[in-house]
């Protein structure tokens, strides 16, 4: 059995919600390209990391970098961008997160 990745952030709950995003559908964490650590959101990374974030290059979008906080399934960036819900547990994702893609991913 694989170990669930540690998700860093401000007041992170058991489904990866944080102080910044905490609705029912805010259940994903992102592994940051710059450090390889999972954070609940960009703001959590800004507050806690000792470095600037970097975007995932398009050529690496097949790497698992998205964690479903509902079932702990890790999705590739491609899978995540094509989904409105987890392919395993079917928990819905926050559609508004698409507005933040440029923070995380090379567009």
Biopython code that builds the backbone (N, CA, C, O; Angstrom):
import numpy as np
from Bio.PDB.StructureBuilder import StructureBuilder

atoms = [
    (1, "UNK", "N", (0.841, -1.187, 0.000)),
    (1, "UNK", "CA", (0.000, 0.000, 0.000)),
    (1, "UNK", "C", (0.880, 1.242, 0.000)),
    (1, "UNK", "O", (1.817, 1.345, 0.792)),
    (2, "UNK", "N", (0.579, 2.188, -0.891)),
    (2, "UNK", "CA", (1.363, 3.404, -0.980)),
    (2, "UNK", "C", (1.000, 4.356, 0.150)),
    (2, "UNK", "O", (-0.147, 4.417, 0.595)),
    (3, "UNK", "N", (1.992, 5.085, 0.596)),
    (3, "UNK", "CA", (1.784, 6.065, 1.646)),
    (3, "UNK", "C", (1.160, 7.321, 1.052)),
    (3, "UNK", "O", (1.545, 7.756, -0.033)),
    (4, "UNK", "N", (0.196, 7.905, 1.762)),
    (4, "UNK", "CA", (-0.428, 9.133, 1.313)),
    (4, "UNK", "C", (0.582, 10.266, 1.413)),
    (4, "UNK", "O", (1.211, 10.442, 2.457)),
    (5, "UNK", "N", (0.748, 11.036, 0.345)),
    (5, "UNK", "CA", (1.708, 12.150, 0.397)),
    (5, "UNK", "C", (1.325, 13.185, 1.453)),
    (5, "UNK", "O", (0.144, 13.431, 1.697)),
    (6, "UNK", "N", (2.323, 13.777, 2.064)),
    (6, "UNK", "CA", (2.116, 14.877, 2.998)),
    (6, "UNK", "C", (1.690, 16.109, 2.204)),
    (6, "UNK", "O", (2.314, 16.444, 1.198)),
    (7, "UNK", "N", (0.641, 16.778, 2.648)),
    (7, "UNK", "CA", (0.188, 18.010, 2.010)),
    (7, "UNK", "C", (0.455, 19.154, 2.975)),
    (7, "UNK", "O", (-0.078, 19.195, 4.084)),
    (8, "UNK", "N", (1.289, 20.075, 2.530)),
    (8, "UNK", "CA", (1.647, 21.227, 3.350)),
    (8, "UNK", "C", (0.661, 22.363, 3.115)),
    (8, "UNK", "O", (0.009, 22.438, 2.073)),
    (9, "UNK", "N", (0.567, 23.241, 4.102)),
    (9, "UNK", "CA", (-0.294, 24.401, 3.940)),
    (9, "UNK", "C", (-0.793, 24.931, 5.261)),
    (9, "UNK", "O", (-0.382, 24.481, 6.331)),
    (10, "UNK", "N", (-1.685, 25.896, 5.167)),
    (10, "UNK", "CA", (-2.242, 26.595, 6.311)),
    (10, "UNK", "C", (-3.579, 25.960, 6.682)),
    (10, "UNK", "O", (-4.552, 26.071, 5.937)),
    (11, "UNK", "N", (-3.624, 25.299, 7.826)),
    (11, "UNK", "CA", (-4.834, 24.651, 8.339)),
    (11, "UNK", "C", (-5.390, 23.610, 7.370)),
    (11, "UNK", "O", (-6.586, 23.608, 7.079)),
    (12, "UNK", "N", (-4.535, 22.733, 6.874)),
    (12, "UNK", "CA", (-4.945, 21.698, 5.925)),
    (12, "UNK", "C", (-5.737, 20.620, 6.658)),
    (12, "UNK", "O", (-5.301, 20.101, 7.685)),
    (13, "UNK", "N", (-6.907, 20.291, 6.114)),
    (13, "UNK", "CA", (-7.719, 19.236, 6.723)),
    (13, "UNK", "C", (-7.446, 17.889, 6.046)),
    (13, "UNK", "O", (-6.587, 17.798, 5.169)),
    (14, "UNK", "N", (-8.167, 16.857, 6.447)),
    (14, "UNK", "CA", (-7.923, 15.499, 5.937)),
    (14, "UNK", "C", (-8.282, 15.319, 4.466)),
    (14, "UNK", "O", (-7.967, 14.283, 3.880)),
    (15, "UNK", "N", (-8.940, 16.313, 3.855)),
    (15, "UNK", "CA", (-9.257, 16.249, 2.424)),
    (15, "UNK", "C", (-8.532, 17.337, 1.630)),
    (15, "UNK", "O", (-8.954, 17.689, 0.529)),
    (16, "UNK", "N", (-7.469, 17.857, 2.174)),
    (16, "UNK", "CA", (-6.563, 18.838, 1.565)),
    (16, "UNK", "C", (-7.135, 20.253, 1.433)),
    (16, "UNK", "O", (-6.555, 21.089, 0.740)),
    (17, "UNK", "N", (-8.257, 20.529, 2.086)),
    (17, "UNK", "CA", (-8.751, 21.905, 2.104)),
    (17, "UNK", "C", (-7.840, 22.715, 3.019)),
    (17, "UNK", "O", (-7.203, 22.172, 3.921)),
    (18, "UNK", "N", (-7.788, 24.026, 2.771)),
    (18, "UNK", "CA", (-6.907, 24.873, 3.582)),
    (18, "UNK", "C", (-7.646, 26.130, 4.031)),
    (18, "UNK", "O", (-8.840, 26.290, 3.778)),
    (19, "UNK", "N", (-6.926, 27.004, 4.692)),
    (19, "UNK", "CA", (-7.514, 28.259, 5.167)),
    (19, "UNK", "C", (-7.981, 29.143, 4.014)),
    (19, "UNK", "O", (-8.874, 29.971, 4.192)),
    (20, "UNK", "N", (-7.386, 28.975, 2.836)),
    (20, "UNK", "CA", (-7.723, 29.817, 1.688)),
    (20, "UNK", "C", (-8.880, 29.271, 0.860)),
    (20, "UNK", "O", (-9.711, 30.035, 0.368)),
    (21, "UNK", "N", (-8.935, 27.952, 0.707)),
    (21, "UNK", "CA", (-9.963, 27.281, -0.112)),
    (21, "UNK", "C", (-10.527, 26.117, 0.679)),
    (21, "UNK", "O", (-9.827, 25.141, 0.947)),
    (22, "UNK", "N", (-11.794, 26.222, 1.053)),
    (22, "UNK", "CA", (-12.343, 25.223, 1.965)),
    (22, "UNK", "C", (-13.809, 24.861, 1.693)),
    (22, "UNK", "O", (-14.552, 24.510, 2.609)),
    (23, "UNK", "N", (-14.209, 24.953, 0.428)),
    (23, "UNK", "CA", (-15.566, 24.510, 0.085)),
    (23, "UNK", "C", (-15.559, 22.985, -0.093)),
    (23, "UNK", "O", (-14.505, 22.353, -0.042)),
    (24, "UNK", "N", (-16.728, 22.414, -0.299)),
    (24, "UNK", "CA", (-16.852, 20.965, -0.473)),
    (24, "UNK", "C", (-16.032, 20.445, -1.646)),
    (24, "UNK", "O", (-15.541, 19.316, -1.605)),
    (25, "UNK", "N", (-15.877, 21.259, -2.696)),
    (25, "UNK", "CA", (-15.170, 20.806, -3.899)),
    (25, "UNK", "C", (-13.686, 21.194, -3.927)),
    (25, "UNK", "O", (-12.999, 20.923, -4.911)),
    (26, "UNK", "N", (-13.196, 21.814, -2.879)),
    (26, "UNK", "CA", (-11.774, 22.174, -2.807)),
    (26, "UNK", "C", (-10.983, 21.013, -2.211)),
    (26, "UNK", "O", (-10.507, 21.079, -1.078)),
    (27, "UNK", "N", (-10.856, 19.948, -3.002)),
    (27, "UNK", "CA", (-10.247, 18.712, -2.485)),
    (27, "UNK", "C", (-9.031, 18.252, -3.279)),
    (27, "UNK", "O", (-8.736, 17.058, -3.328)),
    (28, "UNK", "N", (-8.332, 19.184, -3.894)),
    (28, "UNK", "CA", (-7.103, 18.765, -4.571)),
    (28, "UNK", "C", (-5.914, 19.501, -3.983)),
    (28, "UNK", "O", (-6.021, 20.641, -3.532)),
    (29, "UNK", "N", (-4.784, 18.822, -4.000)),
    (29, "UNK", "CA", (-3.513, 19.438, -3.646)),
    (29, "UNK", "C", (-2.626, 19.303, -4.869)),
    (29, "UNK", "O", (-2.802, 18.399, -5.686)),
    (30, "UNK", "N", (-1.670, 20.213, -4.984)),
    (30, "UNK", "CA", (-0.803, 20.233, -6.150)),
    (30, "UNK", "C", (0.640, 20.038, -5.722)),
    (30, "UNK", "O", (1.139, 20.709, -4.819)),
    (31, "UNK", "N", (1.303, 19.093, -6.401)),
    (31, "UNK", "CA", (2.745, 18.919, -6.183)),
    (31, "UNK", "C", (3.439, 19.998, -6.998)),
    (31, "UNK", "O", (3.304, 20.051, -8.221)),
    (32, "UNK", "N", (4.169, 20.843, -6.324)),
    (32, "UNK", "CA", (4.808, 21.961, -7.003)),
    (32, "UNK", "C", (6.046, 21.508, -7.756)),
    (32, "UNK", "O", (6.861, 20.742, -7.243)),
    (33, "UNK", "N", (6.172, 21.993, -8.976)),
    (33, "UNK", "CA", (7.291, 21.640, -9.840)),
    (33, "UNK", "C", (8.621, 22.038, -9.223)),
    (33, "UNK", "O", (9.608, 21.313, -9.350)),
    (34, "UNK", "N", (8.655, 23.178, -8.558)),
    (34, "UNK", "CA", (9.908, 23.731, -8.024)),
    (34, "UNK", "C", (10.524, 22.875, -6.919)),
    (34, "UNK", "O", (11.747, 22.768, -6.831)),
    (35, "UNK", "N", (9.702, 22.271, -6.085)),
    (35, "UNK", "CA", (10.231, 21.570, -4.910)),
    (35, "UNK", "C", (9.768, 20.120, -4.780)),
    (35, "UNK", "O", (10.340, 19.356, -4.002)),
    (36, "UNK", "N", (8.745, 19.738, -5.531)),
    (36, "UNK", "CA", (8.239, 18.379, -5.441)),
    (36, "UNK", "C", (7.332, 18.128, -4.251)),
    (36, "UNK", "O", (6.901, 16.997, -4.028)),
    (37, "UNK", "N", (7.038, 19.164, -3.488)),
    (37, "UNK", "CA", (6.164, 19.029, -2.319)),
    (37, "UNK", "C", (4.727, 19.342, -2.699)),
    (37, "UNK", "O", (4.458, 20.204, -3.535)),
    (38, "UNK", "N", (3.808, 18.617, -2.063)),
    (38, "UNK", "CA", (2.389, 18.920, -2.235)),
    (38, "UNK", "C", (1.998, 20.063, -1.314)),
    (38, "UNK", "O", (2.362, 20.086, -0.138)),
    (39, "UNK", "N", (1.255, 21.006, -1.865)),
    (39, "UNK", "CA", (0.671, 22.097, -1.089)),
    (39, "UNK", "C", (-0.814, 22.148, -1.407)),
    (39, "UNK", "O", (-1.240, 21.769, -2.498)),
    (40, "UNK", "N", (-1.592, 22.618, -0.448)),
    (40, "UNK", "CA", (-3.034, 22.723, -0.652)),
    (40, "UNK", "C", (-3.380, 23.753, -1.712)),
    (40, "UNK", "O", (-4.365, 23.595, -2.434)),
    (41, "UNK", "N", (-2.574, 24.818, -1.814)),
    (41, "UNK", "CA", (-2.823, 25.838, -2.832)),
    (41, "UNK", "C", (-1.588, 26.713, -3.016)),
    (41, "UNK", "O", (-0.602, 26.597, -2.289)),
    (42, "UNK", "N", (-1.673, 27.576, -3.994)),
    (42, "UNK", "CA", (-0.584, 28.501, -4.320)),
    (42, "UNK", "C", (-0.273, 29.421, -3.134)),
    (42, "UNK", "O", (0.892, 29.667, -2.822)),
    (43, "UNK", "N", (-1.317, 29.924, -2.480)),
    (43, "UNK", "CA", (-1.117, 30.825, -1.345)),
    (43, "UNK", "C", (-0.398, 30.123, -0.201)),
    (43, "UNK", "O", (0.454, 30.720, 0.457)),
    (44, "UNK", "N", (-0.732, 28.870, 0.038)),
    (44, "UNK", "CA", (-0.040, 28.106, 1.079)),
    (44, "UNK", "C", (1.446, 27.983, 0.750)),
    (44, "UNK", "O", (2.292, 28.111, 1.635)),
    (45, "UNK", "N", (1.766, 27.734, -0.527)),
    (45, "UNK", "CA", (3.169, 27.647, -0.948)),
    (45, "UNK", "C", (3.856, 28.987, -0.717)),
    (45, "UNK", "O", (4.973, 29.028, -0.200)),
    (46, "UNK", "N", (3.210, 30.070, -1.090)),
    (46, "UNK", "CA", (3.780, 31.402, -0.917)),
    (46, "UNK", "C", (4.081, 31.691, 0.552)),
    (46, "UNK", "O", (5.102, 32.299, 0.872)),
    (47, "UNK", "N", (3.196, 31.256, 1.438)),
    (47, "UNK", "CA", (3.354, 31.518, 2.867)),
    (47, "UNK", "C", (4.412, 30.643, 3.533)),
    (47, "UNK", "O", (5.056, 31.072, 4.491)),
    (48, "UNK", "N", (4.598, 29.421, 3.034)),
    (48, "UNK", "CA", (5.427, 28.478, 3.771)),
    (48, "UNK", "C", (6.733, 28.068, 3.109)),
    (48, "UNK", "O", (7.674, 27.678, 3.801)),
    (49, "UNK", "N", (6.810, 28.147, 1.806)),
    (49, "UNK", "CA", (8.040, 27.728, 1.121)),
    (49, "UNK", "C", (9.081, 28.840, 1.189)),
    (49, "UNK", "O", (8.740, 30.018, 1.298)),
    (50, "UNK", "N", (10.337, 28.459, 1.124)),
    (50, "UNK", "CA", (11.425, 29.441, 1.179)),
    (50, "UNK", "C", (11.971, 29.769, -0.207)),
    (50, "UNK", "O", (13.123, 30.178, -0.350)),
    (51, "UNK", "N", (11.134, 29.586, -1.223)),
    (51, "UNK", "CA", (11.548, 29.815, -2.611)),
    (51, "UNK", "C", (10.338, 30.207, -3.449)),
    (51, "UNK", "O", (9.194, 30.054, -3.023)),
    (52, "UNK", "N", (10.607, 30.705, -4.626)),
    (52, "UNK", "CA", (9.533, 31.078, -5.553)),
    (52, "UNK", "C", (9.041, 29.826, -6.284)),
    (52, "UNK", "O", (9.831, 28.923, -6.560)),
    (53, "UNK", "N", (7.760, 29.767, -6.594)),
    (53, "UNK", "CA", (7.228, 28.627, -7.340)),
    (53, "UNK", "C", (7.646, 28.671, -8.805)),
    (53, "UNK", "O", (7.999, 29.723, -9.337)),
    (54, "UNK", "N", (7.600, 27.520, -9.434)),
    (54, "UNK", "CA", (7.809, 27.455, -10.880)),
    (54, "UNK", "C", (6.661, 26.648, -11.483)),
    (54, "UNK", "O", (6.067, 25.798, -10.820)),
    (55, "UNK", "N", (6.365, 26.925, -12.732)),
    (55, "UNK", "CA", (5.268, 26.259, -13.429)),
    (55, "UNK", "C", (5.714, 24.905, -13.962)),
    (55, "UNK", "O", (6.881, 24.711, -14.302)),
    (56, "UNK", "N", (4.769, 23.973, -14.029)),
    (56, "UNK", "CA", (5.026, 22.686, -14.664)),
    (56, "UNK", "C", (5.144, 22.913, -16.165)),
    (56, "UNK", "O", (4.208, 23.434, -16.772)),
    (57, "UNK", "N", (6.269, 22.536, -16.789)),
    (57, "UNK", "CA", (6.379, 22.658, -18.243)),
    (57, "UNK", "C", (5.431, 21.672, -18.931)),
    (57, "UNK", "O", (5.176, 20.584, -18.416)),
    (58, "UNK", "N", (4.919, 22.060, -20.083)),
    (58, "UNK", "CA", (3.966, 21.208, -20.805)),
    (58, "UNK", "C", (4.518, 19.810, -21.058)),
    (58, "UNK", "O", (3.760, 18.841, -21.044)),
    (59, "UNK", "N", (5.806, 19.689, -21.287)),
    (59, "UNK", "CA", (6.394, 18.378, -21.588)),
    (59, "UNK", "C", (6.342, 17.423, -20.384)),
    (59, "UNK", "O", (6.604, 16.231, -20.539)),
    (60, "UNK", "N", (6.010, 17.925, -19.203)),
    (60, "UNK", "CA", (5.947, 17.092, -17.997)),
    (60, "UNK", "C", (4.522, 16.906, -17.475)),
    (60, "UNK", "O", (4.320, 16.457, -16.346)),
    (61, "UNK", "N", (3.548, 17.250, -18.296)),
    (61, "UNK", "CA", (2.165, 17.141, -17.854)),
    (61, "UNK", "C", (1.685, 15.702, -17.717)),
    (61, "UNK", "O", (0.544, 15.475, -17.312)),
    (62, "UNK", "N", (2.522, 14.731, -18.041)),
    (62, "UNK", "CA", (2.138, 13.330, -17.847)),
    (62, "UNK", "C", (2.600, 12.815, -16.480)),
    (62, "UNK", "O", (2.429, 11.636, -16.171)),
    (63, "UNK", "N", (3.181, 13.691, -15.671)),
    (63, "UNK", "CA", (3.604, 13.301, -14.320)),
    (63, "UNK", "C", (2.450, 13.454, -13.346)),
    (63, "UNK", "O", (1.604, 14.337, -13.490)),
    (64, "UNK", "N", (2.430, 12.586, -12.362)),
    (64, "UNK", "CA", (1.395, 12.668, -11.332)),
    (64, "UNK", "C", (1.731, 13.830, -10.405)),
    (64, "UNK", "O", (2.746, 13.817, -9.709)),
    (65, "UNK", "N", (0.860, 14.830, -10.410)),
    (65, "UNK", "CA", (1.132, 16.035, -9.628)),
    (65, "UNK", "C", (-0.113, 16.598, -8.945)),
    (65, "UNK", "O", (-0.057, 17.658, -8.322)),
    (66, "UNK", "N", (-1.230, 15.890, -9.064)),
    (66, "UNK", "CA", (-2.479, 16.342, -8.463)),
    (66, "UNK", "C", (-2.985, 15.238, -7.544)),
    (66, "UNK", "O", (-3.097, 14.082, -7.953)),
    (67, "UNK", "N", (-3.286, 15.596, -6.313)),
    (67, "UNK", "CA", (-3.764, 14.635, -5.325)),
    (67, "UNK", "C", (-5.224, 14.899, -5.010)),
    (67, "UNK", "O", (-5.587, 16.004, -4.607)),
    (68, "UNK", "N", (-6.060, 13.893, -5.192)),
    (68, "UNK", "CA", (-7.459, 14.004, -4.781)),
    (68, "UNK", "C", (-7.508, 13.831, -3.262)),
    (68, "UNK", "O", (-7.125, 12.785, -2.738)),
    (69, "UNK", "N", (-7.971, 14.841, -2.576)),
    (69, "UNK", "CA", (-8.049, 14.791, -1.125)),
    (69, "UNK", "C", (-9.145, 13.888, -0.613)),
    (69, "UNK", "O", (-9.166, 13.546, 0.569)),
    (70, "UNK", "N", (-10.052, 13.497, -1.479)),
    (70, "UNK", "CA", (-11.137, 12.616, -1.068)),
    (70, "UNK", "C", (-10.690, 11.157, -0.972)),
    (70, "UNK", "O", (-11.045, 10.460, -0.022)),
    (71, "UNK", "N", (-9.903, 10.691, -1.965)),
    (71, "UNK", "CA", (-9.495, 9.276, -1.973)),
    (71, "UNK", "C", (-7.982, 9.066, -2.056)),
    (71, "UNK", "O", (-7.511, 7.929, -2.027)),
    (72, "UNK", "N", (-7.220, 10.157, -2.160)),
    (72, "UNK", "CA", (-5.752, 10.121, -2.244)),
    (72, "UNK", "C", (-5.201, 9.580, -3.555)),
    (72, "UNK", "O", (-4.030, 9.208, -3.626)),
    (73, "UNK", "N", (-6.025, 9.530, -4.587)),
    (73, "UNK", "CA", (-5.547, 9.129, -5.911)),
    (73, "UNK", "C", (-4.732, 10.274, -6.498)),
    (73, "UNK", "O", (-5.126, 11.437, -6.408)),
    (74, "UNK", "N", (-3.596, 9.939, -7.099)),
    (74, "UNK", "CA", (-2.771, 10.948, -7.758)),
    (74, "UNK", "C", (-3.053, 10.927, -9.257)),
    (74, "UNK", "O", (-3.005, 9.879, -9.900)),
    (75, "UNK", "N", (-3.346, 12.101, -9.795)),
    (75, "UNK", "CA", (-3.643, 12.254, -11.212)),
    (75, "UNK", "C", (-2.474, 12.939, -11.903)),
    (75, "UNK", "O", (-1.727, 13.701, -11.290)),
    (76, "UNK", "N", (-2.332, 12.653, -13.185)),
    (76, "UNK", "CA", (-1.378, 13.435, -13.975)),
    (76, "UNK", "C", (-2.015, 14.804, -14.215)),
    (76, "UNK", "O", (-3.216, 14.987, -14.017)),
    (77, "UNK", "N", (-1.208, 15.740, -14.636)),
    (77, "UNK", "CA", (-1.731, 17.075, -14.939)),
    (77, "UNK", "C", (-2.712, 16.987, -16.101)),
    (77, "UNK", "O", (-3.757, 17.638, -16.078)),
    (78, "UNK", "N", (-2.387, 16.189, -17.116)),
    (78, "UNK", "CA", (-3.314, 15.994, -18.247)),
    (78, "UNK", "C", (-4.660, 15.460, -17.759)),
    (78, "UNK", "O", (-5.706, 15.985, -18.138)),
    (79, "UNK", "N", (-4.642, 14.425, -16.925)),
    (79, "UNK", "CA", (-5.891, 13.851, -16.404)),
    (79, "UNK", "C", (-6.707, 14.903, -15.656)),
    (79, "UNK", "O", (-7.917, 15.028, -15.844)),
    (80, "UNK", "N", (-6.019, 15.646, -14.814)),
    (80, "UNK", "CA", (-6.701, 16.670, -14.020)),
    (80, "UNK", "C", (-7.341, 17.738, -14.901)),
    (80, "UNK", "O", (-8.486, 18.132, -14.674)),
    (81, "UNK", "N", (-6.612, 18.199, -15.892)),
    (81, "UNK", "CA", (-7.129, 19.269, -16.748)),
    (81, "UNK", "C", (-8.326, 18.819, -17.579)),
    (81, "UNK", "O", (-9.115, 19.655, -18.021)),
    (82, "UNK", "N", (-8.472, 17.529, -17.796)),
    (82, "UNK", "CA", (-9.592, 17.008, -18.581)),
    (82, "UNK", "C", (-10.771, 16.584, -17.702)),
    (82, "UNK", "O", (-11.787, 16.117, -18.218)),
    (83, "UNK", "N", (-10.646, 16.740, -16.379)),
    (83, "UNK", "CA", (-11.653, 16.206, -15.458)),
    (83, "UNK", "C", (-12.328, 17.288, -14.639)),
    (83, "UNK", "O", (-11.729, 18.312, -14.312)),
    (84, "UNK", "N", (-13.569, 17.042, -14.321)),
    (84, "UNK", "CA", (-14.280, 17.898, -13.375)),
    (84, "UNK", "C", (-14.495, 17.146, -12.063)),
    (84, "UNK", "O", (-15.065, 17.667, -11.105)),
    (85, "UNK", "N", (-14.012, 15.885, -12.057)),
    (85, "UNK", "CA", (-14.125, 15.056, -10.862)),
    (85, "UNK", "C", (-13.025, 14.006, -10.858)),
    (85, "UNK", "O", (-12.392, 13.745, -11.881)),
    (86, "UNK", "N", (-12.809, 13.414, -9.700)),
    (86, "UNK", "CA", (-11.797, 12.371, -9.590)),
    (86, "UNK", "C", (-12.238, 11.141, -10.382)),
    (86, "UNK", "O", (-13.387, 10.716, -10.258)),
    (87, "UNK", "N", (-11.352, 10.562, -11.190)),
    (87, "UNK", "CA", (-11.729, 9.380, -11.963)),
    (87, "UNK", "C", (-11.922, 8.132, -11.100)),
    (87, "UNK", "O", (-12.505, 7.151, -11.562)),
    (88, "UNK", "N", (-11.448, 8.157, -9.870)),
    (88, "UNK", "CA", (-11.570, 6.990, -8.989)),
    (88, "UNK", "C", (-12.798, 7.091, -8.083)),
    (88, "UNK", "O", (-13.652, 6.204, -8.099)),
    (89, "UNK", "N", (-12.895, 8.168, -7.291)),
    (89, "UNK", "CA", (-13.991, 8.276, -6.315)),
    (89, "UNK", "C", (-15.147, 9.148, -6.791)),
    (89, "UNK", "O", (-16.198, 9.190, -6.153)),
    (90, "UNK", "N", (-14.957, 9.843, -7.905)),
    (90, "UNK", "CA", (-15.979, 10.692, -8.526)),
    (90, "UNK", "C", (-16.320, 11.942, -7.717)),
    (90, "UNK", "O", (-17.335, 12.586, -7.983)),
    (91, "UNK", "N", (-15.496, 12.294, -6.741)),
    (91, "UNK", "CA", (-15.722, 13.542, -5.993)),
    (91, "UNK", "C", (-15.463, 14.704, -6.941)),
    (91, "UNK", "O", (-14.464, 14.713, -7.659)),
    (92, "UNK", "N", (-16.354, 15.677, -6.943)),
    (92, "UNK", "CA", (-16.211, 16.829, -7.829)),
    (92, "UNK", "C", (-15.060, 17.735, -7.427)),
    (92, "UNK", "O", (-14.750, 17.883, -6.245)),
    (93, "UNK", "N", (-14.430, 18.341, -8.434)),
    (93, "UNK", "CA", (-13.366, 19.314, -8.223)),
    (93, "UNK", "C", (-13.930, 20.714, -8.443)),
    (93, "UNK", "O", (-14.938, 20.880, -9.130)),
    (94, "UNK", "N", (-13.291, 21.704, -7.871)),
    (94, "UNK", "CA", (-13.700, 23.095, -8.011)),
    (94, "UNK", "C", (-13.398, 23.570, -9.435)),
    (94, "UNK", "O", (-12.238, 23.678, -9.831)),
    (95, "UNK", "N", (-14.439, 23.846, -10.182)),
    (95, "UNK", "CA", (-14.281, 24.301, -11.575)),
    (95, "UNK", "C", (-13.540, 25.638, -11.644)),
    (95, "UNK", "O", (-12.890, 25.927, -12.648)),
    (96, "UNK", "N", (-13.628, 26.451, -10.598)),
    (96, "UNK", "CA", (-12.952, 27.738, -10.574)),
    (96, "UNK", "C", (-11.439, 27.632, -10.549)),
    (96, "UNK", "O", (-10.744, 28.607, -10.833)),
    (97, "UNK", "N", (-10.924, 26.463, -10.214)),
    (97, "UNK", "CA", (-9.473, 26.273, -10.182)),
    (97, "UNK", "C", (-8.844, 26.478, -11.556)),
    (97, "UNK", "O", (-7.657, 26.787, -11.654)),
    (98, "UNK", "N", (-9.627, 26.309, -12.608)),
    (98, "UNK", "CA", (-9.107, 26.510, -13.968)),
    (98, "UNK", "C", (-8.540, 27.922, -14.138)),
    (98, "UNK", "O", (-7.606, 28.132, -14.912)),
    (99, "UNK", "N", (-9.100, 28.872, -13.421)),
    (99, "UNK", "CA", (-8.631, 30.250, -13.503)),
    (99, "UNK", "C", (-7.201, 30.392, -12.973)),
    (99, "UNK", "O", (-6.503, 31.352, -13.300)),
    (100, "UNK", "N", (-6.774, 29.430, -12.153)),
    (100, "UNK", "CA", (-5.448, 29.487, -11.539)),
    (100, "UNK", "C", (-4.409, 28.637, -12.268)),
    (100, "UNK", "O", (-3.258, 28.586, -11.833)),
    (101, "UNK", "N", (-4.769, 27.981, -13.343)),
    (101, "UNK", "CA", (-3.810, 27.140, -14.069)),
    (101, "UNK", "C", (-2.491, 27.865, -14.375)),
    (101, "UNK", "O", (-1.425, 27.268, -14.223)),
    (102, "UNK", "N", (-2.534, 29.149, -14.804)),
    (102, "UNK", "CA", (-1.259, 29.819, -15.120)),
    (102, "UNK", "C", (-0.306, 29.951, -13.921)),
    (102, "UNK", "O", (0.897, 30.135, -14.106)),
    (103, "UNK", "N", (-0.828, 29.859, -12.721)),
    (103, "UNK", "CA", (0.039, 29.884, -11.540)),
    (103, "UNK", "C", (0.862, 28.602, -11.421)),
    (103, "UNK", "O", (1.993, 28.623, -10.936)),
    (104, "UNK", "N", (0.285, 27.494, -11.866)),
    (104, "UNK", "CA", (0.868, 26.175, -11.680)),
    (104, "UNK", "C", (1.477, 25.564, -12.935)),
    (104, "UNK", "O", (2.474, 24.845, -12.869)),
    (105, "UNK", "N", (0.867, 25.858, -14.077)),
    (105, "UNK", "CA", (1.200, 25.155, -15.314)),
    (105, "UNK", "C", (1.590, 26.127, -16.427)),
    (105, "UNK", "O", (0.985, 27.188, -16.583)),
    (106, "UNK", "N", (2.603, 25.749, -17.191)),
    (106, "UNK", "CA", (2.988, 26.516, -18.380)),
    (106, "UNK", "C", (1.810, 26.467, -19.354)),
    (106, "UNK", "O", (1.338, 25.386, -19.707)),
    (107, "UNK", "N", (1.344, 27.617, -19.781)),
    (107, "UNK", "CA", (0.157, 27.657, -20.644)),
    (107, "UNK", "C", (0.542, 28.020, -22.080)),
    (107, "UNK", "O", (-0.325, 28.101, -22.950)),
]
sb = StructureBuilder()
sb.init_structure("model")
sb.init_model(0)
sb.init_chain("A")
sb.init_seg("    ")
for serial, (resi, resn, name, xyz) in enumerate(atoms, 1):
    if name == "N":
        sb.init_residue(resn, " ", resi, " ")
    sb.init_atom(name, np.array(xyz, "f"), 0.0, 1.0, " ", f" {name:<3s}", serial, name[0])
structure = sb.get_structure()
